[in-house]
Amino acid sequence: MALYFLDYDLRKQRSYQPLYDELARFNAVRMLESSWCFNRFNTTASNLRDHFSQFIDADDGMWVAQVTDWATRRTLRSPNALTTS
């Protein structure tokens, strides 16, 4: 299982709910206002970027990274909040 971080910048007025719903489906944990993390098996950052691109507009920004080492300070939650179930 790999830990991934996803950050986005939604640049125009739009509904965040479809993106939030999909992140919830992935059991993602919100780290900062526009930063989330989640665990996944058998995928890549590119595949996840492509998947989540359908939930944002063409002019919005997003990056996805697989993370092997991390540290936090004053985040909303921690990757430690993720469960393996």
Stockholm file with secondary structure:
# STOCKHOLM 1.0

chainA/1-85         MALYFLDYDLRKQRSYQPLYDELARFNAVRMLESSWCFNRFNTTASNLRDHFSQFIDADDGMWVAQVTDWATRRTLRSPNALTTS
#=GR chainA/1-85 SS CEEEEEEEECCSSCCCHHHHHHHHHTTCEEEETTEEEEEESSCCHHHHHHHHHTTSCTTCEEEEEEESSCCCSSCSSCGGGCCCC
#=GC SS_cons        CEEEEEEEECCSSCCCHHHHHHHHHTTCEEEETTEEEEEESSCCHHHHHHHHHTTSCTTCEEEEEEESSCCCSSCSSCGGGCCCC
//
